[in-house]
Amino acid sequence: MTTLASSAFGAAFRRELAANRLSRFLHAHLSFSFVAGLLPLFTPDDAVDAAPWWALQAVLYCLSLSSVLLGLNSAHGETDEFSMIFTQPAPRWAWLTGKAAALAAVLLPAALLLIVPSALVGGLTVPLAGVAAAAAGLTLALASLGLGLGFWVRDHVRGLLAALGIWFVLLVGTDLLLLSFAGAEWIHRHPAIWTAPLMLNPLDALRVTVLFSIENAAPAGLDSSALARWWIAHGVLWLVPLLFVWTIAGLAAGLAGALRKLDA
């Protein structure tokens, strides 16, 4: 079983790397990262100081979506071959892990494009390194989410619509819902209920971590509860396990989807 698993892992890893060479989603992801990394050089302020802000916007509004779509495209890459792949004696978790490892191999270095130009000009700083690490973790978590979604929604069009819907909810849906309840009296009595969804949303968690932990911006009313104050003071400590849990959850969903029966 060990030999079969390692063979399946290696085959899936190599095939995924080869497929990503032609992936338009990966090309878009790399292009967005490269352009976002160059933008701080054209700002009137110091490039090193501006880079974390540019990187944050790029990750929230561009790279997060391309990561989900990259994972979805990876899951749909062998849709027509599921009936052959899933009848092999090798365990499906090894095949799925190989695909996930290949996604990590192309996504994690891409995060460096966000900071390399600024680091070459002004030197590598702790905020720059922190933003790159956070961007790498978030894109990997969302790619895992897209991978898991792709094994459950195997139709290409439906999968694309579902991925766009999930990304929209993560980007603005949670915030809009919380804003609609922000004036309620019971929310003011129990502010932790309002803060918890923000903490569980990886995009909101990244935003708060970059603003209040990496860039040390002064909180404006967010620290109205003990939970929020702890979050602001320990943003990085919270972001790391949160992104890990999202990544594992996406892979677990992908494995569950791969183990279910083939579509008729």
Summary of the structure (lengths in Angstrom):
residues: 264
radius of gyration: 19.8
end to end distance: 29.4
largest distance: 60.5
contacts: 887
relative contact order: 0.14
helix: 83%
strand: 0%
